[in-house]
Amino acid sequence: MSAALPEPAPTEDIGVLVVDDHAVVRRGLTAYLESAEGIEVLAEAVDGKDALDQLQRLATEGRLPQVVLMDVLMPRMDGIAAIRAVLTSHPGVRVVVLTSFGELERVHAALEAGASGYLLKDADPDEVAAAIRSADRGEVHLDPTVAGRLTRRLVSPPTGLASLTARERSILALVARGMSNHQIAAELYISERTARTHVSHILAKLQLTSRTQAALVAIREGLVTPPSS
């Protein structure tokens, strides 16, 4: 008679910090995750700064979570800045974004900051748990809608105004209003050098050679109202 195989040792639950400025969202996420197998919510935080405080407290207690589930649009410190701060202070912690905003600019910003996942808030609860488990394994989990947009962007790079970032579009509008680099810098509280760099990028992306051409494009595309005669 063969000897019985030893039972596998129980695995440690994945500790999670839930970060969202809406109490109802936090409580709903916590209630679901507490019922998910192998996941334990260790604390909640109301924004990025509170998340850093909670992580420091949990680290002191020897209970640092493996994963932070975080919104991106929050007061005091937004999610993108918080991702960088969390990974700087606690390099072993993974961050999964859970937000209502799926614009590719936000996705790129979150991933560049070091996020291990990006989900939209209409995601199935089981997918949220799957993203947390993936992050704990060192993998990246993307919402299917977001992944599809990224794929389309890679296959067909945007052209025209769609190739501009939100900041570049706002600067293009200021160019169309006849503002100089100095005036744009003052308007947006950036350096004149930064304004000049943005304008150069805009001209390159739109394949233009002058600010006048850029202004005409902005008017034609309805970015600004043409001056009255």
ZAKOL-232228 format. One record per residue (C-alpha): x, y, z; residue in three letters; residue number from 1. Coordinates in steps of 0.02 Angstrom, whole numbers, plus 50000, padded with zeros to 5 digits. Layout:
N
<xx->X; yy->Y; zz->Z; res->ALA; n->NUM> $
...
//
This chain:
229
<xx->50000; yy->50000; zz->50000; res->MET; n->1> $
<xx->50076; yy->50165; zz->49948; res->SER; n->2> $
<xx->50105; yy->50300; zz->50077; res->ALA; n->3> $
<xx->49984; yy->50446; zz->50078; res->ALA; n->4> $
<xx->50050; yy->50601; zz->49995; res->LEU; n->5> $
<xx->50081; yy->50746; zz->50114; res->PRO; n->6> $
<xx->49953; yy->50884; zz->50105; res->GLU; n->7> $
<xx->50019; yy->51048; zz->50034; res->PRO; n->8> $
<xx->50063; yy->51177; zz->50163; res->ALA; n->9> $
<xx->49937; yy->51318; zz->50176; res->PRO; n->10> $
<xx->49989; yy->51471; zz->50077; res->THR; n->11> $
<xx->49991; yy->51642; zz->50157; res->GLU; n->12> $
<xx->49849; yy->51759; zz->50108; res->ASP; n->13> $
<xx->49889; yy->51905; zz->49995; res->ILE; n->14> $
<xx->49881; yy->52062; zz->50101; res->GLY; n->15> $
<xx->49794; yy->52209; zz->50015; res->VAL; n->16> $
<xx->49778; yy->52395; zz->50050; res->LEU; n->17> $
<xx->49621; yy->52471; zz->49970; res->VAL; n->18> $
<xx->49641; yy->52654; zz->49921; res->VAL; n->19> $
<xx->49492; yy->52757; zz->49860; res->ASP; n->20> $
<xx->49421; yy->52925; zz->49912; res->ASP; n->21> $
<xx->49242; yy->52860; zz->49906; res->HIS; n->22> $
<xx->49192; yy->52768; zz->50065; res->ALA; n->23> $
<xx->49057; yy->52666; zz->49978; res->VAL; n->24> $
<xx->49182; yy->52602; zz->49849; res->VAL; n->25> $
<xx->49309; yy->52558; zz->49983; res->ARG; n->26> $
<xx->49182; yy->52463; zz->50086; res->ARG; n->27> $
<xx->49115; yy->52371; zz->49935; res->GLY; n->28> $
<xx->49289; yy->52318; zz->49880; res->LEU; n->29> $
<xx->49338; yy->52268; zz->50055; res->THR; n->30> $
<xx->49180; yy->52165; zz->50079; res->ALA; n->31> $
<xx->49209; yy->52071; zz->49916; res->TYR; n->32> $
<xx->49396; yy->52044; zz->49939; res->LEU; n->33> $
<xx->49371; yy->51980; zz->50116; res->GLU; n->34> $
<xx->49262; yy->51843; zz->50040; res->SER; n->35> $
<xx->49388; yy->51802; zz->49903; res->ALA; n->36> $
<xx->49497; yy->51651; zz->49937; res->GLU; n->37> $
<xx->49677; yy->51689; zz->49982; res->GLY; n->38> $
<xx->49657; yy->51878; zz->49998; res->ILE; n->39> $
<xx->49653; yy->51981; zz->50157; res->GLU; n->40> $
<xx->49618; yy->52168; zz->50165; res->VAL; n->41> $
<xx->49739; yy->52238; zz->50293; res->LEU; n->42> $
<xx->49683; yy->52420; zz->50288; res->ALA; n->43> $
<xx->49595; yy->52556; zz->50189; res->GLU; n->44> $
<xx->49656; yy->52730; zz->50140; res->ALA; n->45> $
<xx->49564; yy->52883; zz->50075; res->VAL; n->46> $
<xx->49700; yy->52950; zz->49958; res->ASP; n->47> $
<xx->49882; yy->52936; zz->49910; res->GLY; n->48> $
<xx->49951; yy->53022; zz->50064; res->LYS; n->49> $
<xx->49844; yy->52916; zz->50179; res->ASP; n->50> $
<xx->49902; yy->52761; zz->50084; res->ALA; n->51> $
<xx->50084; yy->52803; zz->50121; res->LEU; n->52> $
<xx->50042; yy->52830; zz->50305; res->ASP; n->53> $
<xx->49948; yy->52664; zz->50313; res->GLN; n->54> $
<xx->50091; yy->52572; zz->50228; res->LEU; n->55> $
<xx->50216; yy->52644; zz->50350; res->GLN; n->56> $
<xx->50106; yy->52592; zz->50497; res->ARG; n->57> $
<xx->50082; yy->52416; zz->50428; res->LEU; n->58> $
<xx->50269; yy->52400; zz->50391; res->ALA; n->59> $
<xx->50307; yy->52448; zz->50571; res->THR; n->60> $
<xx->50186; yy->52314; zz->50629; res->GLU; n->61> $
<xx->50267; yy->52186; zz->50514; res->GLY; n->62> $
<xx->50109; yy->52171; zz->50408; res->ARG; n->63> $
<xx->50157; yy->52260; zz->50247; res->LEU; n->64> $
<xx->50033; yy->52212; zz->50110; res->PRO; n->65> $
<xx->50091; yy->52131; zz->49951; res->GLN; n->66> $
<xx->49969; yy->52230; zz->49842; res->VAL; n->67> $
<xx->49892; yy->52404; zz->49844; res->VAL; n->68> $
<xx->49727; yy->52423; zz->49751; res->LEU; n->69> $
<xx->49717; yy->52608; zz->49707; res->MET; n->70> $
<xx->49610; yy->52736; zz->49615; res->ASP; n->71> $
<xx->49700; yy->52869; zz->49512; res->VAL; n->72> $
<xx->49593; yy->53024; zz->49537; res->LEU; n->73> $
<xx->49602; yy->53071; zz->49721; res->MET; n->74> $
<xx->49629; yy->53229; zz->49824; res->PRO; n->75> $
<xx->49796; yy->53282; zz->49903; res->ARG; n->76> $
<xx->49899; yy->53153; zz->49808; res->MET; n->77> $
<xx->49832; yy->53071; zz->49650; res->ASP; n->78> $
<xx->49859; yy->52890; zz->49606; res->GLY; n->79> $
<xx->50001; yy->52915; zz->49482; res->ILE; n->80> $
<xx->50106; yy->53012; zz->49607; res->ALA; n->81> $
<xx->50056; yy->52887; zz->49742; res->ALA; n->82> $
<xx->50114; yy->52739; zz->49636; res->ILE; n->83> $
<xx->50287; yy->52816; zz->49621; res->ARG; n->84> $
<xx->50293; yy->52858; zz->49806; res->ALA; n->85> $
<xx->50235; yy->52685; zz->49859; res->VAL; n->86> $
<xx->50362; yy->52595; zz->49750; res->LEU; n->87> $
<xx->50501; yy->52711; zz->49808; res->THR; n->88> $
<xx->50461; yy->52682; zz->49992; res->SER; n->89> $
<xx->50415; yy->52498; zz->49977; res->HIS; n->90> $
<xx->50493; yy->52423; zz->49819; res->PRO; n->91> $
<xx->50422; yy->52250; zz->49852; res->GLY; n->92> $
<xx->50241; yy->52308; zz->49853; res->VAL; n->93> $
<xx->50138; yy->52294; zz->49693; res->ARG; n->94> $
<xx->50007; yy->52422; zz->49641; res->VAL; n->95> $
<xx->49850; yy->52383; zz->49542; res->VAL; n->96> $
<xx->49749; yy->52531; zz->49477; res->VAL; n->97> $
<xx->49559; yy->52522; zz->49488; res->LEU; n->98> $
<xx->49479; yy->52676; zz->49413; res->THR; n->99> $
<xx->49336; yy->52744; zz->49309; res->SER; n->100> $
<xx->49456; yy->52822; zz->49184; res->PHE; n->101> $
<xx->49522; yy->52720; zz->49039; res->GLY; n->102> $
<xx->49606; yy->52854; zz->48934; res->GLU; n->103> $
<xx->49768; yy->52790; zz->48862; res->LEU; n->104> $
<xx->49864; yy->52938; zz->48932; res->GLU; n->105> $
<xx->49816; yy->52885; zz->49109; res->ARG; n->106> $
<xx->49854; yy->52703; zz->49071; res->VAL; n->107> $
<xx->50027; yy->52746; zz->49003; res->HIS; n->108> $
<xx->50060; yy->52860; zz->49152; res->ALA; n->109> $
<xx->50011; yy->52724; zz->49276; res->ALA; n->110> $
<xx->50114; yy->52589; zz->49191; res->LEU; n->111> $
<xx->50264; yy->52703; zz->49173; res->GLU; n->112> $
<xx->50249; yy->52743; zz->49359; res->ALA; n->113> $
<xx->50262; yy->52557; zz->49394; res->GLY; n->114> $
<xx->50083; yy->52493; zz->49409; res->ALA; n->115> $
<xx->50064; yy->52304; zz->49396; res->SER; n->116> $
<xx->49885; yy->52313; zz->49335; res->GLY; n->117> $
<xx->49752; yy->52430; zz->49268; res->TYR; n->118> $
<xx->49566; yy->52393; zz->49289; res->LEU; n->119> $
<xx->49408; yy->52493; zz->49260; res->LEU; n->120> $
<xx->49278; yy->52502; zz->49398; res->LYS; n->121> $
<xx->49151; yy->52408; zz->49294; res->ASP; n->122> $
<xx->49266; yy->52256; zz->49301; res->ALA; n->123> $
<xx->49193; yy->52094; zz->49365; res->ASP; n->124> $
<xx->49239; yy->52069; zz->49550; res->PRO; n->125> $
<xx->49325; yy->51905; zz->49507; res->ASP; n->126> $
<xx->49436; yy->52000; zz->49385; res->GLU; n->127> $
<xx->49488; yy->52118; zz->49525; res->VAL; n->128> $
<xx->49541; yy->51969; zz->49628; res->ALA; n->129> $
<xx->49630; yy->51894; zz->49477; res->ALA; n->130> $
<xx->49726; yy->52056; zz->49451; res->ALA; n->131> $
<xx->49781; yy->52056; zz->49633; res->ILE; n->132> $
<xx->49842; yy->51877; zz->49619; res->ARG; n->133> $
<xx->49932; yy->51917; zz->49455; res->SER; n->134> $
<xx->50019; yy->52066; zz->49534; res->ALA; n->135> $
<xx->50073; yy->51959; zz->49681; res->ASP; n->136> $
<xx->50154; yy->51840; zz->49555; res->ARG; n->137> $
<xx->50246; yy->51984; zz->49473; res->GLY; n->138> $
<xx->50133; yy->51989; zz->49320; res->GLU; n->139> $
<xx->50039; yy->52133; zz->49239; res->VAL; n->140> $
<xx->49850; yy->52121; zz->49222; res->HIS; n->141> $
<xx->49756; yy->52241; zz->49109; res->LEU; n->142> $
<xx->49569; yy->52269; zz->49088; res->ASP; n->143> $
<xx->49518; yy->52190; zz->48920; res->PRO; n->144> $
<xx->49452; yy->52357; zz->48858; res->THR; n->145> $
<xx->49614; yy->52445; zz->48904; res->VAL; n->146> $
<xx->49719; yy->52305; zz->48828; res->ALA; n->147> $
<xx->49619; yy->52321; zz->48667; res->GLY; n->148> $
<xx->49650; yy->52507; zz->48657; res->ARG; n->149> $
<xx->49835; yy->52483; zz->48686; res->LEU; n->150> $
<xx->49842; yy->52352; zz->48550; res->THR; n->151> $
<xx->49752; yy->52464; zz->48426; res->ARG; n->152> $
<xx->49869; yy->52607; zz->48469; res->ARG; n->153> $
<xx->50019; yy->52495; zz->48433; res->LEU; n->154> $
<xx->49947; yy->52430; zz->48271; res->VAL; n->155> $
<xx->49884; yy->52598; zz->48208; res->SER; n->156> $
<xx->49978; yy->52743; zz->48289; res->PRO; n->157> $
<xx->49866; yy->52897; zz->48300; res->PRO; n->158> $
<xx->49888; yy->53043; zz->48183; res->THR; n->159> $
<xx->49832; yy->53225; zz->48186; res->GLY; n->160> $
<xx->49759; yy->53294; zz->48346; res->LEU; n->161> $
<xx->49734; yy->53117; zz->48412; res->ALA; n->162> $
<xx->49923; yy->53100; zz->48423; res->SER; n->163> $
<xx->49934; yy->53245; zz->48545; res->LEU; n->164> $
<xx->49927; yy->53229; zz->48733; res->THR; n->165> $
<xx->49799; yy->53329; zz->48831; res->ALA; n->166> $
<xx->49935; yy->53453; zz->48881; res->ARG; n->167> $
<xx->49992; yy->53471; zz->48700; res->GLU; n->168> $
<xx->49814; yy->53503; zz->48643; res->ARG; n->169> $
<xx->49794; yy->53641; zz->48772; res->SER; n->170> $
<xx->49959; yy->53719; zz->48717; res->ILE; n->171> $
<xx->49906; yy->53708; zz->48535; res->LEU; n->172> $
<xx->49750; yy->53807; zz->48580; res->ALA; n->173> $
<xx->49858; yy->53941; zz->48661; res->LEU; n->174> $
<xx->49969; yy->53946; zz->48506; res->VAL; n->175> $
<xx->49812; yy->53971; zz->48401; res->ALA; n->176> $
<xx->49767; yy->54118; zz->48513; res->ARG; n->177> $
<xx->49932; yy->54198; zz->48463; res->GLY; n->178> $
<xx->50025; yy->54171; zz->48626; res->MET; n->179> $
<xx->50215; yy->54168; zz->48628; res->SER; n->180> $
<xx->50314; yy->54034; zz->48720; res->ASN; n->181> $
<xx->50341; yy->54158; zz->48861; res->HIS; n->182> $
<xx->50154; yy->54191; zz->48876; res->GLN; n->183> $
<xx->50112; yy->54005; zz->48868; res->ILE; n->184> $
<xx->50237; yy->53971; zz->49007; res->ALA; n->185> $
<xx->50157; yy->54105; zz->49116; res->ALA; n->186> $
<xx->49982; yy->54041; zz->49078; res->GLU; n->187> $
<xx->50023; yy->53860; zz->49124; res->LEU; n->188> $
<xx->50150; yy->53894; zz->49262; res->TYR; n->189> $
<xx->50289; yy->53803; zz->49169; res->ILE; n->190> $
<xx->50461; yy->53859; zz->49112; res->SER; n->191> $
<xx->50481; yy->53944; zz->48944; res->GLU; n->192> $
<xx->50599; yy->53805; zz->48893; res->ARG; n->193> $
<xx->50464; yy->53675; zz->48931; res->THR; n->194> $
<xx->50337; yy->53775; zz->48831; res->ALA; n->195> $
<xx->50458; yy->53785; zz->48684; res->ARG; n->196> $
<xx->50487; yy->53596; zz->48692; res->THR; n->197> $
<xx->50300; yy->53562; zz->48692; res->HIS; n->198> $
<xx->50275; yy->53674; zz->48540; res->VAL; n->199> $
<xx->50415; yy->53585; zz->48448; res->SER; n->200> $
<xx->50337; yy->53416; zz->48486; res->HIS; n->201> $
<xx->50168; yy->53478; zz->48425; res->ILE; n->202> $
<xx->50240; yy->53538; zz->48260; res->LEU; n->203> $
<xx->50333; yy->53374; zz->48237; res->ALA; n->204> $
<xx->50182; yy->53266; zz->48274; res->LYS; n->205> $
<xx->50071; yy->53367; zz->48158; res->LEU; n->206> $
<xx->50208; yy->53373; zz->48026; res->GLN; n->207> $
<xx->50202; yy->53564; zz->48021; res->LEU; n->208> $
<xx->50339; yy->53693; zz->48003; res->THR; n->209> $
<xx->50266; yy->53849; zz->48084; res->SER; n->210> $
<xx->50156; yy->53911; zz->48225; res->ARG; n->211> $
<xx->50041; yy->53989; zz->48096; res->THR; n->212> $
<xx->50008; yy->53819; zz->48019; res->GLN; n->213> $
<xx->49976; yy->53748; zz->48192; res->ALA; n->214> $
<xx->49851; yy->53887; zz->48229; res->ALA; n->215> $
<xx->49758; yy->53851; zz->48067; res->LEU; n->216> $
<xx->49748; yy->53666; zz->48111; res->VAL; n->217> $
<xx->49679; yy->53708; zz->48283; res->ALA; n->218> $
<xx->49545; yy->53820; zz->48206; res->ILE; n->219> $
<xx->49502; yy->53693; zz->48070; res->ARG; n->220> $
<xx->49482; yy->53553; zz->48197; res->GLU; n->221> $
<xx->49374; yy->53661; zz->48310; res->GLY; n->222> $
<xx->49500; yy->53669; zz->48450; res->LEU; n->223> $
<xx->49478; yy->53857; zz->48457; res->VAL; n->224> $
<xx->49352; yy->53980; zz->48384; res->THR; n->225> $
<xx->49416; yy->54076; zz->48233; res->PRO; n->226> $
<xx->49444; yy->54262; zz->48265; res->PRO; n->227> $
<xx->49299; yy->54372; zz->48213; res->SER; n->228> $
<xx->49326; yy->54479; zz->48059; res->SER; n->229> $
//
